[in-house]
Amino acid sequence: MKILDRYLLRAFLGPLAICLAAFTMLFIVADLFDNLSNFISGRTVPARVVLYYLARIPTGLPHIAPASLLLALLYCLSNLAKNNELTALRACGVSTPRLMAPFLSVGIMATILVAILNEAVTPWATWWTKQFVAAQTAENPDLAYVALRRAYRNNVGRRTWVIERFDTRTKEMQGVEVTQGAPDGGDRFKYTAESARWLDGRWWLFGQIRYQEFDPATERLRQEVLPSPREMPEWDETPRLFLEEIYEKEFRSVAGLLNYLRNNPGISASEVKQVRVDIHSRLAFPFAGLLMTLIGLPFGYHTGRKGALAGVLTALGLFFAYFVLVHVGVGLGKNTPLPAWIAGWLPNIAFLVLGIGLLIRQR
């Protein structure tokens, strides 16, 4: 890493850390105002409240990161401009793309981090924190984490699951019935068990296990009781699939939404389009941090000599404009003939065009 890169990153990462910490604290305080009464009435111990907010922060970080990146960049460029360092760098032949490189590298890393969080952490964290708050005032807190009477259809494997009780913490099922379908649409056989557990990367059946097989040739049903426990390596459904079915659709990952479309081929064209809009919006959203970095560079030049207040107001305006476009695009995609991919990527396209146009003028 060259001296110039180290210098620019040092000037940028310090304000970025402060902005991330400040916005995170504001996020926690706002959430605490909403849920403090629940924690008090439920007599929640402080250690569990801390655990709650450790899980809650990843759900807010995808929104916190773009705002922090933009505000920190505007502050950084404002200081550089105020001290005439930007002018000196340009006079020494440092081009705008070369000046952008260290800032954009941070934006790219933020995009990767947010994408990973949105896909692997946010759906679970959103569900868990919501159930945690509900458990504080429930008569039986354990029931807040239990899904009752759930059905799941695996159209690829032709298996239908009916689950009486699914504990989202332990991934243990009670009252399980799994029916294996045939290519012609009928049923081949069915397993019924008192419980099922996910152990060593596969499902195991426990308790009384009953096997029923229908013979089309004789039109008779053969039944037998199998020894317990019984390993089921042919079942490729994972607990993550069942959890994705429990999550509200607006909080599901891209993989969960794609799986929903694959396992529900009979849904209406309108619902298919709505899900596809959500998929494209989820794919586009992690790029908000990179776009804020891109568009912050030309705005940083202009606000550099106007003071910190102008930078803050510009950052807030651009940040809210982006999220307004996100909601406008999703609304248009779900309620008008606008193609799903345009609706999902609309704010990214608009800010990318704006950022490139401003950079061209800056040069």
N, C-alpha and C positions, 0 to 999 in steps of 0.2 A: 504494500500500500504506500502510495506516494505521500509526501509531506502535505501537499495541498488537500488530498482526500482526508487525511487525519485531522487537519485543522478544521475543515468544513464539517466533518462528522462530529467533532468535539463541540463545535458551536451549535449544532443541531440537536444532538442526542441529549444534552443537558436540559434544554427547554422541553424536549419531547417527554423525558421522564417526569418532569414536573407536571406537564399537562395530563399525562396518563394518570398520575397519582391524584391530581385535583379532580378530574372528571370521574374517576373511580370512587372517590370519597363522596362526591355529589350524588352519584348513582346509589351508593349504599345508604346515605342519609335519606334520600327520597324514598327508597324502598322501606327503610326503617320506620318512617312516618306512617306508611301504609300498614305495616304488619306489627308494630310495637304492641298494640292492644292484644293481638293474638298471642304474642310471646308472653305477655304479662298474665293473661287469663289462663294460658296453658302452663304457667310456671316453668318455662323452658330454661334450662340451665345455660349459662353463658357459653360453655364449650360447644353446645349444639347450635347456638346462634352463630358462632364463629364458623362452624362447619357449614351451616346454611349459606353464609355469605361467600365462603370459598367456592361453593358450587354455583352461587348466583352470579359472581363476577364474570365467568365465561359467557353467560347469556347477554351481558351488556357490552362486553369488549368489542364485538363487531361494530357497534355504534360508536363506542368511545374512541377506538383507534383512528378512524378517518378524521374526526374532529380534532383529535390531539395532533395528528400529523400536520393538518393544515395550519392550525394555530401556531404550533412550534416552528413550522417553516417560515410563516410570515414574520414571526418574532425574530428568528435567526437572520433572515434577509434584511429586516428592518435595522438590526444592529450593524450588519455589515455595510449597509448603505449609509447609515448615519456616520460611521467612521471612515467613509470613502474607500472601504476595502473592495467593494464591487467595482468601483471605477478603476482602482489600481489593478485589479485582476484583468479587467477588460483591456486596459492599456498595455498589459504585459502579454497580450495575445491569447488569453484564456477564452475560448469560445463558449457560447451558451450551452451546447451539448456537453462539453467537458465539465462545466460548472454544475450541470444537472446530475451527472453520473452518481455521485455519492448519495444525493438525496433520493434519487429514483431507486437506488439499490435498497434503501431502507423501506421505501414504498412497496417494492416487490416482496421483501421478506414479510411485511405486514399482510400483504395479500395472501401469501402462502399460509401464514398463521391463522388468519381469519377463515380461510377455506377449510383448513383442518378442523378448527373449532366448530364451524357450522355443520360439518359432516359427521364428526365423531363424538362431539361433546355436547353441543347445544341442545339437541333433542332430548337426551337423557337428563341434562341439568335442568331444563325447563320443566319436564315432568316431575322430577324428584323434588325440586324446590316448591312447586305448586302443591304437591301432596304433603310435603313437610309442614307447610302453613296450615293446610286443612287438618292435619293430625293433631295440631296443638290444641284445638278446641273440640275434637271429636271424643265421643264417649269411649270408643275403642280405637286408639290411635293406629293400631296395626292394620285395621281395615282400610285406612286411607291409601295404603300401598298395594291393595289387593284388587285385581280386576275380576269381576264375577260374570259367569255365563258368556264366554267369548267363543266365537267361531272364526276359523281361519281356513281359507281355501287355497291350496297350492295347485294351480292349474297345470303347471309344468310337470309336477310329480303325480298329478291326479289324486292327491290326498286331501281329505277334509278333516280338520281337527275341531272337536267340540270340547271346550275346557270349562269345567264348572267353577274353578277357582285358580287364579294365577297370581302368585306372589312376585311382584316386580323386583323385590330386593334379592331374594334367594333363587329366583327363576324356577321355583318348584310349582308343579301343577297338581291339583287335586281333581278327581273325577274326570279322567281323560278318556276320550273316545276318538279313535283315528280310523277312518274308512278309506281303503284303497280302491280307487276306481279302475275300471277297465277301459281299453281304447274305444269300445263301442258305446260308452257312456254309462254302463251299468256298474254295479259294485262287485268287486272280487272277494274281498275279505275285510274284516274289521277287528281291531284290538280294543278292548276295554280294560282299563286298569284303575286301581284306587289312586295311584299317584305316578308322576313322572318327574325325573330330575335330569339335569344337564351335567354330566360328569365326564371328564377326560375327552371333551370335544364330541360327545354323542349322547343320545337319549337312552335312559334306562327306565324300565317300568318296574313298579313295586306294588306289593300288596296282592290282592286277588286279581289275576290276569286272565281274561277270557278271550278266546280266539274263536271267531265265527267265519266260516268260508262257505260261499254259495257256489254250488256246482251247476252250471247251466245245462249240462247233459242230463242230469237226473232231476234237476229242479228241486234239489234238497239242500238244506242248510246243515253243514257239519259244524259241531261245536266241541270245544275242549277247554279245559282249564290248564294253563301253562305254569311251570314253576317260576317262582320269584326269587331274585330279580331277573329281568330279561333285558339283554342288550339289544338295541335297535340301530345298527350301523347304517341301514339303508335309508333311514330318515335324515334328509339333509337340511331340514329346517333348523335354524338357530334361534336362541332366545331373542336375538336382536330383531328378527322378523316379527315375532309376536309383540315385542315392545313397540315397534314402529306402528303396528296396527292399533295399539292403545293410545299412542300420542295423537293429539289433535293434528289435523292435516296441515295447518299453518305452521306447525313446529317440526314437521318431519324432515328428514334429510333428503337429499336428491335420490339416494339409493332407495329410501323408503317410498318416495313418490313413484319412482319407476317400478318398484315392486308392486305398488298398489294398482298401477295401470295394467301390469302383466297379469295380476291375479283377479282382475275384475273386468274381463273383456266385454261384459254386457252393459256397462254403464253408458249413459247417453253421451252424444257427441259434445254437448255443452259442458258436461262435467269433465270429459277428457280434455277439452281445451283449457278449462280452468286449472286443472292439474298441470298441464304443460306450461301455462303462464307462470305458475309457482315454481316449476323446475327451472325455467330460464331465469326467473328473478333470483332464485337461490344461487345459480351459477354466476350471475353477473354481480351480485352484491359484494363478494370479497374484493373485487377490483376497486371498490370505493376509496380505499386508502391510497392506492397507486394513482388514481385519478385526482384525488385531493392534492397529492404531491405534485403531479404534473401541472395542475392549474394554479397551484400556489406559487410556483416560480415566477411567472409573469406578473401576478398580482403583487408578489413580494417586492418586485422592482418598483412598482408604482406607489405602493403604500410605504416604502422604506423611509421616505423623507416626510411623511405626514404624521408620524408618531405611532405609539403603540395602540392607542384607541382606534385609529383607522384600521389597523391590522386585525384587531379583535372583532370589530363590526363586520369587516369583510369576510373573515373566517366564519362567523355565525351566519351571515347571509348566504354564502356559498354552501355551507353545510345544510341549512334548512332547504335551500333550493333543490339540492340533490335529492333529499328525502321526499320532498313534495313531488318531484318527478317520478320517484319510485312508486308512490301511491297512485299517481295519475296513470302511469304506464300499466300497472296491474289492473286498475279499474277499467281502463280502456280495453285491455286484452280480454277481460272476463265478460264485458258487457257490450262490446262492439265487434265488428268483423276484423279488427286489426290482428294480424298474425301474432301468434304467441311469442315467437322469438323477438319480434320488434318490441312488443309490450314489455318483455322482461329486460331487454337490453337498452331500452329508450334512454334512461338517465346516463348510462355509460356512453352511448353514442353522442348524446348532446354535450356532455362535459369533455369528451375526447376531442370533438370538433372545436369546441370553444378553446380548450387548452392549446391545441396545435395552432389555431389561428392567432392566438395571443403571442405564442412563442415566435411565430413567423414575423409578426409585427415588431416584436422585441428585437429581433436580429437586425 
